[in-house]
Amino acid sequence: MAISYDYYRIFYHVAESHSFTKAAEILGNNQPNITRCMNVLEQQLGCKLFIRSNRGIRLTPEGEKLFYRVSAAFEQLRLGEEEIERDCSLETGTISIGVSDSAMHLLLIDKLSAFHEQYPGVHLRISNDTVPQTIAGLIRNSIDYALVNTPISISSPLKAVNLLPFKEVLICGSKYKKLASKPRHLSEILPYSFICLRGGTSAREFYQKLFFEHDLRLRVDMEVFTSDQILPMVKANLGVGFFPEAVAEEAIKEGDIYKVDIIEHIPERFICLIEDTSRPQSIAMKAMRDMILETQQEAESQGMDPQGSEGHNG
């Protein structure tokens, strides 16, 4: 038996106010129509719900049972409406972002700071892994967005947008200071211990391809799990390694490490936003996405080419 939701809404207000007249005022209706609807509801349920008297109305035992269920449902609806209102005003919500080390330092930290200041009620979950693992997390819906470095390999329904180009430079510690005295060919760094991200990462793939294009074989002496580990290892004179220039800039200025100019062209890499276009986006997700995409506009205004030669899919 299907009974109109409107009948239960009217029943709730009549039972809550103990009056057909007051319920009519709340609902913007008239008392005869409210009475008629309750008579229909009683007929459809096959029992009396109200006891009418000169002093007003009260619920029958059956009416009490029904009101217990209906009031619980209306309370859930009210809570749902309040949650939606808070979400719409970005007072609540959760966003999960998978991010690479370079993307964290060069882009996301500033965006997180601005977003959190504007929407402090939104809960942020940030995870860090290799690019392939981060993309896998996006595919299995454990994160909402991925902010990673190229090169990447994705297919529909995933979509990538290049946001910010960045350059990596070869750095060395004081022990190898002489190496930075003049520009060097890639072949000249082969005798030195080379520090690089482990196999299966986008950085490893990038540098393997770079060395191969110059008829050289990349030999990695020390593998690290995150690129953040490269800088302190270079400082400790454990070897040389490529590192984002913007992140290494301060340490270079302070003389903690040295930049080795490479004669061969080192292609730019890009930080890109990857999203699953088949998934609906919450209001909080859209707000974060819009803020992240501002980076692309900022890069264009500074004369950079955020799209590069790799296009949207990397």
N, C-alpha and C positions, 0 to 999 in steps of 0.2 A: 504494500500500500504506500504510494508516494503522496506525501502531504507537502504542500507548498511551504517553503522557508518563511514566507511572509506571515503565515499563520503562527509559526513558532515565535517569530519576532514580536508579533502582537501579544501572544500569550505571555511572553517574558515580561513585557512592560505592564500588562494588566496585573499579573501576579506580583510584580515588584512594587507597584503603586497601590495595590488593593482597590483599584477603581477603574471602571471602564472610561469614565470621563477624563481622569488624569492621563490615562494611557493615550486617549485620543489627542489630548493637547501635546503630549510628548512627540507623538508620531505625526502631528499636523493633519489629523483626520477628524472624522466626526463620530460622536458616541454611538449612534445607531449602526453605523457601518462596522465599528469595532465589535459591538455586541453580536451582529450577524456573523462575522468571521469566527468568533468564539463558539457560536452555536454550531457552525459547520464543522469546526475542529472536534467538538464533542461528538457530533454524529459520526465523523470519520473514525474516531478512536473507539466509539461504542461505549462511552462512559461519561459521567459528569466530572467536570474539572473544577467547577466553582459552586459554592453555596452562596446564593444571593439573599440579602436581607436589607432591611431599612438602614442598618448601620454600615452597609457596604458589602464587600464580598470577601470570602476566604476560600482557601483551597480545600478540596476534598483530599482524602488519602491518595487517590490516584493522581490528583493535581499536584500534590506535594512531590510524589515520585517523579512526575514529568518535569516539574520546575527544578528539581535537583540536577537532572541531566541537562536541561536546556540552559540553566544558568552557568553550568560548567562550560558548555560549548560557547556561550556568549563571552565568558571570561577569556577563553582561549582566543576567540576572534579579536577581542579588545587588545590582548597582549600582542597578537600578531600585527594589528594595525599600528600599535606603538613601536614595535620593532622596525616595521617598514618605514615609519616616520623618522626614526632615529637613523636608519640606514640612509634614507634620502638626504638627511641633513649631515651625513657622515659623522655622526656621533658615535657610531659603532661600526663593526665590520672587521674582516680579517683579509689580509693579502699575503700570499706566499710567493716569494721570489727566489729563484735559483740564480746564483751570480758567480762569475769567475773573479779571480783576484784583481785583474786589470780593470774590469768593469766596475768593481767595487770602488777602487781608488780613484779612477778617472771620471766616474759618472755618478754611481749610485749613492755614495756617501752624501754628496751635496743635495741630491734629490730627496733622499730619506729625511735629511734635516729639515728641508723646506716643507715636505709633506707632513711630517710629524708636528711641526710647529702650527701648521694650518688645521690639521685634523688629528689632535692628540688622542681621540677616542678610538681610532682605528688601530687594531692590533696588527703588527708587522712580523712576519716569520721569514728570516733570511737564511738560506742554506748555501753552502759552498762545495763544489765538486768539479770534476773535469767536465769539459764541454759535452762529450758524449753522454755522460751520466746525468748531467743537468737536463739535456734534451730528452733523455729517457724518462726523467721525472715529470716533465711536461706531458709526455705522451700518456703516462699512467695517472695523470691528474693529481699528482702529489704537490705540484706547484702551479701557480696561476700564470706566471711569466718566467722567461729565461732571459738574462742579460749576460751574453757571452762574447768571446772573441772569435773572429773568423780565423781560419777557414771552418766552415760548417757544412754538414750534409743533412738536408731535411727534405721532406716531401709533404704534399697536401694531406691533411688540412692545416699543417703547420706553415706559418708565414714569418719571414724574417725581414726586418727593416734595419738597414745600416744607419747608425746614429752618429758615430764619432770616429774619425780616423785617428790612429795613433802610431807613433814610430817607436821601434825598439832599437837600442844601441848596445854595442858590446861593452861590458864593463870589466875592470880588473882591480885587484887590491894593490897595496903598496909594494908587495913583493915583485909584481910584474909591471911596475910603473914605467919601465923602459919601453914596454910594448905600446904604450900610449904616446910615445914621443913623435910618431909620424903615422900617416895613414898606412893601413896594412891590407894585404889581400887575404881572402878567406883561407887560402892555403897556408898562410903564415901563422895562423892560430891553431893549426892541427896538432903541433907538438905539445900544446898546453892542455891541462886537464879541463874538460868542458863540462859545465853544469847545465842541465836542462830538465824540463819536465819529463815525467816518465812516458813510456810508450802508450799509445791510445789516446793521447791528448792532442788538441788542435795545434798547440805550440810545437810539439814534437813533429807532427806531420808537416808543419810549415817549414821548419828548418831542415828536415830531411829533404824536402823538395828543393829548397834553396841551394843546398850543397850539391845535390844531384845535378841541378841545372848548370853548375860550374864544374862538372866532372869530378866532384869530390864526394867522399863518403863521410857522413856525419858519424863521429865516434863520441858517444856520451860516456864520460868516466864516472859522473855522479848524477844519479837520478833523484829528483825531488817530487814530492806529492803536490805541492802548491808553489806557484811562482814567488810568493812572499818569502820562501826559504832561500831563494837565489841570492838576494842582496846580502844578508848576513854571512852567507857562505863565501861570497866573493870578498867581503870585507876581511874575513878570516884567512884570506889567501889560499883557499882550497882549490881555486881554479878561476876560470873566466866564464861569462855567460851573458846572454842577451836579456835585456830588461827594459820595460817601458821608460822612455827618456824622461817623460814628465814626472814620473814617480822617483826616478834616480837623481833628478836635477839637484835637489838639496844636498844629498850626500856627495855629489860631484863638486858642488860649490864649496863644501866644507873640507874637501880634500880627503874624505874617508875612502873614496874609490876614484877611479879614473876612467874616462871615456876613451875607447879605442875607435878611431875613425876607420871604417871599412871602405875600401875602394869600390868594391862591387855594390851595385844598387840593392838596398834592402827594401823590398816592397812594404808599403803601409799595410797595417792590419786594421780591422774595424771592430768596434763594439756594436753589437746588434741586439735588438729586441726581438725575441721569438715568442709568438703566441699561437694558440690553437684556435683557428677561426670557426671551428664547429661548436665551440663551447660558449654558452651565454656568459656575459660579464656582469658582475655586480656593479653597483654604483661606485663603490670604493675602488674596484679594479679599474673602472673607466677613468676615475679621477687620477689615479696613479699613472695610468698609461698616458693620459694627456700631458702630465707633468714630465714624464720621461721623454716623450716625443718632442718637447720643447728643445731638447738638446740638438735635434736635427736642424731645427730652425736657427738655433744659435750658431751651429757650425757653418751653415750656409751664409749667415750674416757676416761671418769672419773670413769668408772666401774659401772655406774648406769644401770638399766634395764628400758629403757623408755617404753617398751611394757608391762611389768608387767604381771600379770595373767589375765588381762581383754582383751588382744588382741586388734584388731583394732576397734572393734565396741563398746567397753565399756560395 
